[in-house]
Amino acid sequence: MQNRTRNDKGADDHPYIKDYTKRIIDEYESSITKHLNEEYIRNTKWADRLADKIAAFGGSWRFIMIFGLFLTAWITWNTVSGTLHFDPKPFILLNLVLSFIAAFQAPIIMMSQNRQEARDKHESLIDFAINYKAEIEINDIQGHLHRMENDITELKKLLLNLK
């Protein structure tokens, strides 16, 4: 086997092959993602997809900012003099609202996480199948290479015997 020097360019270093390989990988990945998304939509109920959207919103910076503004407005409205205080200190109604949100948001997020876990497990099984198939193909190629190497060794011996 020859050692490659720094200036030698192999097939992996050729820009066309890099672009082609990247394009094939991207197309394959988008195809699998599209298939998984279609399967997800087909196998989930509308309530499950709604729960996923609520969980995605509840775990976002947008939710944190909106909720922070809501809490600030609530507390400000109920502490500034000259306004109708519908929930004076110690903000019992606010505590009730926060408890209500937490009581409903937590199970919705957990349902979404359970579905995501099942989806991740399915994806990992697909990854395993792909890796297993690739390993079988690599072993097959290695077997061919070993047979070719043995054939070349035998040809060298025959050539040396002819001399």
RADA-V75742 format. One record per run of one state. SS is the DSSP state (2 for helix, 1 for strand, 0 for the rest). FROM is the first residue (numbers start at 1). LEN is the number of residues. If there is no record, write none. Layout:
ss:SS from:FROM len:LEN
ss:SS from:FROM len:LEN
//
This chain:
ss:0 from:1 len:10
ss:2 from:11 len:3
ss:0 from:14 len:1
ss:2 from:15 len:29
ss:0 from:44 len:2
ss:2 from:46 len:13
ss:0 from:59 len:2
ss:2 from:61 len:17
ss:0 from:78 len:14
ss:2 from:92 len:71
ss:0 from:163 len:1
//
